[in-house]
Amino acid sequence: MYCVLVLVVIVSSMLLLDFWYSRFLFAMTDNNKSVDKEKNINLISLSNKISKKATCNNSSKILTEQLIEGSLVIDYEAVRNLDISSMEVFFPFTKDVYVKFMKDVAGKEHYRLLHYLTKIYGDCRHVTDIGTCYVSSALALASGRKYLPVYTFDTPTSSERLVAFRGKTEQEYLKGLHDQKANIKFFNLNLLTVSDEEFSKYHNTWLVMLDTLHLPYSDPFEREWFKRLIGMEKPYQGLILLDDLHLNDEMSRWWNELQEMQSKNKYKCYDLTKIGHNTGTGLLDFSGKIKILQDAIE
């Protein structure tokens, strides 16, 4: 009888230990799942945003509101790791030596950041690219969404973009872009002298990329353009990306000036150089919707 009782106690103890060990393992697994969920939540969010994308075409609803809906997360890790295969088809549409720049990693070049913004957050409104040069920035923006309208501006007499055509006429070049589901429109004009109505029309969007003279004091296009933008009758409420903000003394000085003015003019400055261009990429957020998610590298 005594032996039976001892055996019962031993078995009961083993079952109890097994029960609590199982609970411990379950809790550990559940915690690991929670950690994994937190790690993957941004990638899931990005996938959902991409999967909901539609093609911009004549039947697409063109939004006219300037406000960005919800928050716009700039995730450093996601920018670095985003698939850019839809940008690669446009490599033959820029100057040959610029292809290596478009391929380069975030932090050396800004093209992945441009691609990220229109791929994850773009809609069927146009985006504005000021400083056409060899069309590379406009291509990176256009690659994020099929037939996304990209308005790219250069000075009235500039012919730099002809190099990107690689012997084609402009008509042939634009047809080739259209065949690749891109919608880029070229403008040669002075944005400082167009009418207020025309200026507002070009900038009535959520994203503007500015990459021009880089002499904001001695040849002050950037500063005069910015003064006109913040003076529009309907306040600008989108995002402005600035390239080469650490390129020279004038750009560094202007960036400092912009930071000093941010409270007065109701925007916030972010230095995105580590996922932009190594000569400096800045962001002015007039929307109040930007959230920056940095990773361990930072």
C-alpha positions in Angstrom: 0.0 0.0 0.0 2.8 2.4 1.0 4.6 1.7 -2.4 1.4 2.5 -4.3 1.0 5.8 -2.5 4.6 6.7 -3.2 4.1 5.9 -6.9 0.9 8.0 -7.0 2.8 11.0 -5.5 5.7 10.6 -8.0 3.4 10.4 -11.0 1.3 13.3 -9.8 4.5 15.4 -9.3 5.7 14.5 -12.8 2.4 15.5 -14.3 2.3 18.8 -12.4 5.9 19.6 -13.4 5.0 18.8 -17.0 2.0 21.0 -16.9 3.9 24.0 -15.6 6.8 23.4 -18.0 4.3 23.4 -20.9 2.8 26.6 -19.6 6.3 28.1 -19.5 7.2 27.0 -23.0 3.8 28.4 -24.3 4.4 31.7 -22.6 7.9 31.9 -24.1 6.6 31.1 -27.5 3.9 33.6 -27.2 6.3 36.3 -26.2 8.6 35.5 -29.1 5.6 35.7 -31.4 4.8 39.1 -30.0 8.4 40.3 -30.5 8.3 38.9 -34.1 5.0 40.6 -34.7 6.5 43.9 -33.5 9.5 43.4 -35.8 7.4 42.6 -38.8 4.5 45.0 -38.3 6.1 47.7 -40.5 6.8 45.2 -43.3 3.2 44.0 -43.1 2.0 47.6 -43.3 4.1 48.3 -46.3 2.9 45.1 -48.0 -0.7 46.1 -47.4 -0.1 49.6 -48.8 1.6 48.2 -51.9 -1.1 45.6 -52.5 -3.8 48.3 -52.4 -2.1 50.3 -55.2 -4.1 50.9 -58.4 -2.9 52.1 -61.7 -3.3 55.8 -62.4 -5.2 56.2 -65.6 -7.8 58.5 -67.1 -10.6 56.9 -65.0 -8.7 57.2 -61.7 -10.1 59.6 -59.2 -7.6 62.5 -59.0 -7.5 63.8 -55.4 -7.2 67.5 -54.9 -6.7 67.7 -51.2 -3.2 68.7 -50.0 -3.5 66.9 -46.7 -1.8 63.6 -46.2 -4.2 61.1 -44.8 -3.0 59.3 -41.7 0.6 59.2 -40.7 3.4 58.8 -43.2 6.2 56.6 -41.7 9.7 57.0 -43.1 11.2 53.7 -42.0 15.0 53.7 -42.5 15.3 50.0 -42.7 12.4 49.7 -45.2 13.9 52.4 -47.4 17.2 50.5 -47.5 15.6 47.1 -48.2 12.8 48.1 -50.5 12.5 46.1 -53.7 13.4 48.5 -56.6 12.8 46.2 -59.5 10.1 48.5 -60.8 12.7 51.3 -60.9 15.2 49.2 -62.8 13.2 49.3 -66.1 13.8 53.0 -66.2 17.6 52.8 -66.1 17.9 53.2 -69.9 16.0 56.4 -69.7 18.7 58.5 -67.9 22.2 59.4 -68.8 24.3 56.3 -69.0 26.7 57.2 -66.2 23.7 58.0 -64.0 22.5 54.4 -63.9 25.1 53.5 -61.3 23.8 56.3 -59.1 20.2 55.1 -59.4 21.3 51.6 -58.4 23.3 52.8 -55.4 22.3 52.3 -51.8 20.3 54.7 -49.7 22.7 57.0 -47.9 24.8 57.4 -51.0 22.0 58.3 -53.3 18.5 59.5 -52.7 16.7 57.5 -55.5 15.5 54.7 -53.2 14.0 57.3 -50.9 12.0 58.8 -53.8 10.9 55.4 -54.9 9.8 54.5 -51.4 7.7 57.6 -51.0 5.7 57.2 -54.2 5.5 53.4 -54.0 4.2 53.3 -50.4 2.3 56.6 -50.1 1.6 57.9 -53.5 -1.8 58.4 -55.0 -3.0 59.6 -58.4 -2.1 63.3 -57.8 0.9 64.5 -59.6 4.2 65.0 -57.8 6.5 67.9 -58.6 10.2 67.6 -59.4 12.1 70.8 -59.7 15.4 70.4 -61.5 15.1 67.9 -64.4 18.8 67.5 -65.3 19.1 63.9 -66.6 15.5 62.9 -65.5 16.8 60.5 -62.9 14.8 61.9 -60.0 11.7 62.1 -62.0 12.2 58.5 -63.1 12.6 57.3 -59.5 9.4 59.1 -58.5 7.5 57.8 -61.5 8.6 54.2 -60.8 6.6 54.0 -57.6 3.2 53.8 -59.2 2.0 53.0 -62.7 1.2 56.1 -64.7 1.8 58.4 -61.7 1.9 62.0 -63.1 5.3 63.5 -62.5 5.8 67.2 -63.4 9.4 68.0 -63.8 10.7 71.5 -64.3 13.8 73.0 -65.8 14.8 76.5 -66.7 13.4 78.0 -70.0 16.6 77.4 -72.0 17.8 74.2 -70.5 18.5 71.2 -72.8 20.2 68.9 -70.3 17.5 66.3 -70.5 18.4 65.6 -74.2 21.4 63.6 -73.0 19.0 61.2 -71.2 17.1 60.6 -74.5 20.2 58.8 -75.9 19.6 59.8 -79.5 15.8 59.6 -79.4 13.5 62.5 -80.0 11.5 63.8 -77.1 8.4 62.3 -78.6 10.1 58.9 -79.0 11.4 59.1 -75.4 8.0 59.9 -73.9 6.4 57.0 -75.9 9.1 54.7 -74.5 8.3 55.9 -71.0 4.6 55.4 -71.6 5.2 51.8 -72.7 6.9 51.3 -69.4 3.8 52.7 -67.6 5.4 56.0 -66.7 3.8 59.5 -67.1 6.4 62.2 -67.0 5.7 65.7 -68.3 8.5 68.2 -69.0 8.3 71.9 -68.4 10.8 74.6 -69.4 9.8 77.7 -67.5 10.7 80.0 -64.7 8.6 79.2 -61.6 9.4 82.5 -60.1 7.6 84.5 -62.9 4.6 82.3 -63.7 1.2 83.5 -62.5 0.0 82.8 -58.9 -2.7 80.5 -60.3 -0.2 78.5 -62.4 2.3 78.3 -59.6 -0.4 77.0 -57.2 -1.5 74.4 -59.8 2.0 73.0 -60.1 2.5 72.8 -56.4 -1.0 71.6 -55.4 0.2 68.2 -54.3 1.6 66.3 -51.4 5.3 65.9 -52.6 7.8 68.3 -54.1 11.4 67.5 -54.8 13.8 70.5 -55.1 17.2 70.0 -56.7 18.4 73.1 -58.5 21.2 75.7 -58.4 22.4 75.1 -54.8 23.3 78.8 -54.5 20.4 80.1 -52.4 22.1 83.4 -51.6 24.4 84.3 -54.5 21.8 83.1 -57.1 18.8 82.7 -54.9 16.3 80.6 -56.8 15.8 78.1 -53.9 15.1 80.9 -51.3 12.9 82.9 -53.7 10.9 79.8 -54.7 10.4 78.8 -51.0 9.3 82.3 -50.2 6.7 82.1 -52.9 5.6 78.6 -51.9 4.9 79.6 -48.2 3.2 82.8 -49.5 0.5 80.9 -51.5 -3.1 81.9 -50.8 -3.9 78.3 -49.9 -1.1 77.2 -47.4 1.1 74.4 -48.6 0.5 71.3 -46.5 2.6 68.6 -48.1 6.3 67.5 -48.1 9.4 69.1 -49.6 12.5 67.1 -50.2 15.7 69.1 -50.6 18.8 67.7 -52.2 22.5 68.6 -51.5 21.7 70.5 -48.3 25.3 69.9 -47.1 26.9 70.4 -50.5 28.4 73.8 -49.9 28.5 76.7 -47.4 25.4 78.4 -49.0 23.3 75.2 -48.8 24.4 74.6 -45.2 23.6 78.1 -44.3 20.1 77.9 -45.9 19.4 74.6 -44.1 20.2 76.3 -40.8 17.9 79.2 -41.8 15.1 76.8 -42.7 15.5 75.1 -39.3 15.3 78.5 -37.5 12.1 79.4 -39.5 10.3 76.1 -38.9 8.2 77.2 -35.9 7.2 80.5 -37.5 6.2 78.9 -40.9 4.6 75.8 -39.4 6.7 73.0 -40.8 9.3 70.6 -39.3 12.7 69.8 -40.6 14.2 66.4 -40.8 17.7 65.5 -42.0 17.3 62.2 -44.0 20.9 62.1 -45.3 21.5 58.6 -43.9 18.8 57.2 -46.2 19.2 59.9 -48.9 22.1 61.5 -50.7 25.5 61.6 -49.1 25.7 65.3 -49.9 22.6 65.9 -47.8 18.9 65.2 -48.1 16.5 67.3 -46.1 12.7 67.1 -45.6 10.3 69.9 -44.7 7.0 68.5 -43.4 4.1 70.9 -43.6 1.6 68.2 -43.0 2.4 67.3 -39.4 1.9 63.6 -40.4 5.6 62.4 -40.7 6.9 59.8 -38.3 10.5 58.8 -38.5 11.4 55.2 -37.7 15.2 54.8 -37.3 16.9 51.5 -36.8 19.9 50.2 -34.8 22.3 51.6 -37.4 21.3 55.1 -36.2 
